[in-house]
Amino acid sequence: MSIPVVLVSGYLGSGKTTIINQFIASARKKAAVISYTPTNITVVEQIHDVRKRKSILHECLFLKHSSTIQQLETSLEELIEKERVEVVFVELGATVNPHVIADELSSSRQSLFELKNMITIIDGQNFWLDFTSDTELYVHDADGYDKEAVADIVVSQIEFCNCLVVNKSNGISRESLRELKWVLEKLQPTAEIVELEKITKLKELLNNNPFNLTKTKFSAGWMKELNQKQNRFQLIGEYGIGSFVYERTVPFHPERFQKWFLQYPPEVIRTKGIVWALSDLTTPLLLSQAGPSLTLEEGSCWESLPKKSRLVFIGIDINREQIVAQLDRCLVTEQEFQHPGVHDRSLI
């Protein structure tokens, strides 16, 4: 029988270690914890890591540390085969992309262990501070290390999970908590969202919505919006949290679009999609926005994709009509489309 493995992600200060300790105490099983922190981490993470070791050692008989995927897999095998543990928690470093780790573990020894749950811990008190931060940190991904905005890190952890646990919810008002839950549901509509204070048994949390790699890969809110192919404005809840898809088969004028891009609507909290610009007729541009983080990168090629712009907008009290009108004014005219050489300045 394969041993359940639980991945736990969350940004700095979200309370991953404390929550893992609670899980272990309630599980009443022979448990182990692997703290996965890449070698290239921030000074703040190093301080947090020292505190974690002191905290977890009091709660768990088996504690291992790993800084590479190979070490992580080796630690899992040793704990299961030699120590005969019944459940393993893997606490991911604050800047680790959970998608990368889940991919690697899912292709490992499936007969030995099973990735049972991908949990992301949300700091209820400081979520908006983290989400609106323009700070950049070094992160570990499939290609090594790169700089990434805090907002992007937080969103990647939310969008790739099957369970969102809101911690420190007692420190905010019930109205703020409800708003936060609506935002989380819009960003990740398929994950179970629970407050830590309301979790009674670990068994219930692990079995209610079991992890499925393929399903989770395509479960982000912006993917759902694109798949629905509905351009109408869709509201959720009572706090003006809504979304819509902008789709046009006419390319953008690079200068006009860049001007709009640099004055991005502040009420939009998440954007994802493809941009077709007159200056890049053969290559799609990939737009991604999370809070203050805004990137526009070159994609591979159109191939079988229809040439058109498709953008998902998610925000609070966003003015769909205004954004659509602004973007429409960025589209090229028929005359500009017939003479693209005049407007060949690339957007990136």
C-alpha positions in Angstrom: 0.0 0.0 0.0 1.4 3.4 -0.9 2.0 6.0 1.9 0.2 9.3 1.6 2.3 12.4 1.0 1.0 15.8 1.7 2.6 18.9 0.2 2.2 22.1 2.1 3.0 25.4 0.5 2.5 29.0 1.6 4.3 32.3 1.7 6.4 33.6 4.6 4.6 33.8 7.9 1.5 31.9 6.7 1.9 29.4 9.5 2.9 26.2 7.6 4.9 24.7 10.4 2.3 25.4 13.1 -0.4 23.9 10.9 1.7 20.8 10.1 2.2 20.3 13.9 -1.6 20.4 14.4 -2.1 17.9 11.5 0.4 15.5 13.1 -1.1 15.8 16.5 -4.6 15.0 15.1 -3.5 12.3 12.7 -2.3 9.9 15.5 -0.1 8.2 13.0 3.6 7.6 12.7 4.4 10.8 10.8 7.4 12.5 9.3 8.2 16.0 8.0 10.5 16.9 5.2 11.4 20.5 5.0 12.2 21.3 1.3 14.1 24.5 0.9 16.3 25.1 -2.2 19.9 26.1 -1.6 19.5 29.6 -3.0 17.0 31.2 -0.6 16.6 34.6 0.9 18.0 35.7 4.3 14.5 36.0 5.6 13.8 32.4 4.7 17.0 31.2 6.4 15.8 32.8 9.7 12.4 31.2 9.3 14.0 27.8 8.5 15.9 27.9 11.9 12.7 28.6 13.7 10.9 25.7 11.9 13.5 23.2 12.9 13.1 24.1 16.6 9.3 24.0 16.3 8.8 20.8 14.3 11.4 18.8 16.4 9.0 19.0 19.4 6.1 17.6 17.5 7.6 15.0 15.1 9.9 12.0 15.6 11.3 12.1 12.0 12.4 15.4 10.5 14.5 15.7 7.3 15.8 18.6 5.2 16.3 18.6 1.5 17.4 21.2 -1.0 17.1 19.3 -4.3 14.4 17.2 -5.8 16.7 14.2 -5.7 17.3 14.6 -2.0 13.6 15.0 -1.5 12.8 11.7 -3.3 15.6 9.9 -1.4 14.3 11.2 2.0 10.8 10.0 1.1 12.1 6.5 0.2 14.2 6.3 3.4 11.3 7.4 5.7 8.9 5.0 4.1 11.1 1.9 3.7 13.4 2.2 6.8 11.3 4.1 9.3 8.0 2.7 8.3 6.1 6.0 8.7 2.4 6.2 7.8 2.2 9.7 6.5 4.7 12.3 5.3 4.3 16.0 5.2 6.5 18.0 2.8 6.8 21.6 3.9 7.8 23.7 0.8 9.9 26.8 1.1 8.1 30.1 0.8 9.3 30.8 -2.7 9.0 27.2 -4.1 6.7 26.7 -7.0 4.5 23.7 -5.9 3.7 22.8 -9.5 7.3 21.8 -10.1 7.5 19.6 -7.0 4.2 17.9 -7.6 5.2 17.1 -11.2 8.4 15.5 -10.0 6.9 13.5 -7.2 4.0 12.3 -9.4 6.5 10.8 -11.8 8.4 9.0 -9.0 7.8 5.7 -7.3 4.0 5.7 -7.3 3.9 2.2 -5.7 5.8 3.5 -2.7 4.0 6.8 -2.0 1.0 8.7 -3.2 0.7 12.5 -3.5 -2.5 12.7 -1.5 -3.0 16.4 -1.0 -1.6 19.8 -2.2 -2.4 22.3 0.5 -1.7 26.0 0.3 -1.8 28.0 3.6 -3.2 31.6 3.3 -2.2 34.2 5.9 -5.7 35.8 6.5 -4.2 38.8 8.2 -1.5 39.7 5.7 -2.8 38.3 2.4 -3.5 41.7 0.8 -0.1 43.0 2.0 1.7 40.1 0.3 -0.6 40.2 -2.8 0.0 44.0 -3.4 3.7 43.9 -2.6 6.1 44.8 -5.5 9.0 43.1 -3.8 11.0 40.6 -5.9 12.6 37.4 -4.6 14.7 34.6 -6.0 12.5 31.6 -6.7 13.2 28.0 -7.6 11.5 26.6 -10.7 12.0 23.9 -13.4 14.8 25.9 -15.0 16.7 26.8 -11.8 16.4 30.2 -10.1 14.9 33.4 -11.2 13.5 36.6 -9.8 9.8 36.7 -9.2 7.4 39.2 -7.6 5.8 38.2 -4.3 2.4 38.6 -5.8 3.3 36.0 -8.5 4.6 33.6 -5.9 1.4 33.9 -3.8 -0.9 33.5 -6.9 1.0 30.4 -8.2 0.6 28.8 -4.8 -3.2 29.5 -4.8 -3.8 28.4 -8.4 -2.0 25.1 -8.0 -3.6 23.3 -5.0 -6.7 21.3 -4.2 -7.1 22.7 -0.7 -6.8 26.3 0.6 -6.5 26.6 4.4 -7.1 30.2 5.7 -5.0 30.7 8.8 -5.3 33.6 11.3 -8.9 34.2 10.3 -9.7 35.2 13.9 -7.5 38.3 13.3 -9.8 39.8 10.7 -13.5 40.8 10.5 -16.0 38.3 9.3 -16.7 40.6 6.3 -13.1 40.7 5.4 -12.9 37.0 5.7 -15.9 36.5 3.4 -14.3 38.8 0.8 -11.0 37.0 1.0 -12.8 33.6 0.4 -14.6 35.0 -2.6 -11.3 36.2 -4.1 -9.7 32.8 -3.4 -12.6 31.0 -5.0 -12.3 33.2 -8.1 -8.6 32.5 -8.4 -9.0 28.8 -7.6 -12.6 27.6 -8.1 -12.1 23.8 -7.6 -10.1 23.8 -4.4 -11.7 23.3 -1.0 -11.5 26.4 1.1 -11.5 26.0 4.8 -10.6 28.0 7.9 -8.0 26.5 10.1 -10.1 27.0 13.2 -12.9 24.9 11.7 -10.8 21.9 10.8 -11.7 19.2 13.3 -10.0 16.1 11.8 -7.1 15.8 9.4 -8.6 12.7 7.9 -11.6 14.7 6.7 -9.4 17.3 5.1 -7.3 14.7 3.2 -10.2 12.7 1.9 -12.8 15.4 1.0 -11.1 16.5 -2.2 -8.1 14.2 -3.0 -5.3 15.6 -5.2 -5.3 14.9 -8.9 -2.3 16.2 -10.9 -4.0 16.6 -14.2 -7.1 18.2 -12.8 -5.1 20.6 -10.7 -2.9 21.7 -13.6 -6.0 23.1 -15.3 -8.0 24.2 -12.3 -6.9 27.9 -12.1 -9.8 30.4 -12.3 -8.4 32.1 -15.4 -8.3 28.7 -17.2 -11.9 28.1 -16.3 -13.0 31.5 -17.7 -11.2 30.8 -21.0 -12.8 27.4 -21.3 -16.3 28.7 -20.7 -15.8 31.0 -23.7 -18.2 33.6 -22.2 -17.4 37.3 -22.7 -20.1 38.5 -20.3 -19.2 39.9 -16.9 -19.6 37.3 -14.2 -20.0 38.3 -10.6 -19.4 36.0 -7.6 -20.6 36.7 -4.1 -21.5 40.1 -2.7 -18.3 42.1 -2.9 -18.2 43.0 -6.6 -15.6 40.3 -7.4 -16.1 39.5 -11.1 -14.4 38.4 -14.3 -14.8 38.5 -18.0 -12.9 37.4 -21.2 -11.8 39.9 -23.8 -11.5 38.4 -27.2 -10.7 40.1 -30.5 -9.5 38.8 -34.0 -7.8 42.1 -34.8 -4.3 42.8 -33.6 -3.3 45.6 -31.3 -1.4 48.7 -32.3 1.9 48.3 -30.4 2.2 51.9 -29.3 -1.4 52.3 -28.2 -1.4 49.0 -26.4 1.8 49.7 -24.6 0.4 53.1 -23.4 -2.7 51.2 -22.0 -0.4 48.5 -20.6 1.6 51.0 -18.6 -1.5 52.4 -17.0 -3.0 49.1 -15.9 -6.4 49.3 -14.2 -5.7 49.1 -10.4 -9.0 47.2 -9.7 -7.8 44.2 -11.7 -6.2 41.6 -9.5 -5.4 38.9 -12.0 -5.0 38.8 -15.8 -3.8 36.0 -18.0 -3.9 35.3 -21.7 -2.6 35.9 -25.2 -1.9 39.2 -27.0 -1.8 39.6 -30.8 0.1 42.7 -31.7 0.7 44.1 -35.2 4.5 44.2 -34.4 4.5 40.4 -33.6 2.2 38.9 -36.3 4.1 35.5 -36.3 4.4 35.2 -32.5 1.8 35.4 -29.7 2.7 37.4 -26.6 1.8 36.0 -23.2 0.4 38.5 -20.7 0.3 37.7 -17.0 -0.6 40.0 -14.2 -1.0 39.4 -10.4 -1.5 42.4 -8.2 1.3 44.9 -9.1 3.3 42.3 -11.0 2.8 42.7 -14.8 4.7 40.8 -17.5 4.5 40.5 -21.3 6.6 37.7 -22.8 7.1 36.2 -26.2 5.4 32.8 -26.7 6.5 30.1 -29.1 4.5 30.4 -32.3 0.8 30.4 -33.3 0.9 27.0 -35.1 -2.7 25.6 -34.9 -3.9 28.5 -32.6 -6.2 31.0 -34.2 -4.6 34.5 -34.4 -6.5 36.5 -31.8 -6.1 38.2 -28.5 -7.8 36.4 -25.5 -7.4 37.9 -22.1 -9.1 36.9 -18.8 -9.7 39.8 -16.3 -10.5 39.1 -12.6 -11.0 42.0 -10.2 -13.0 43.8 -7.6 -15.5 46.4 -8.9 -13.9 46.3 -12.3 -15.5 48.3 -15.1 -15.9 45.8 -17.9 -17.3 48.4 -20.4 -14.5 50.8 -19.8 -11.7 48.2 -20.1 -13.2 46.8 -23.3 -13.6 50.3 -24.8 -10.0 51.2 -23.9 -8.6 48.0 -25.4 -10.8 48.4 -28.5 -9.2 51.8 -29.1 -5.8 50.0 -29.1 -6.8 47.8 -32.0 -5.3 48.6 -35.4 -7.4 50.2 -38.1 -7.8 48.6 -41.5 -5.3 51.0 -43.0 -2.7 50.3 -40.3 -3.2 46.5 -40.8 -2.5 46.9 -44.5 0.8 48.8 -43.8 2.3 46.9 -40.8 5.9 48.1 -41.6 5.1 51.5 -40.4 4.2 50.1 -36.9 6.9 47.4 -36.5 8.2 48.5 -33.1 8.0 45.4 -30.9 6.1 45.4 -27.6 8.9 43.5 -25.8 
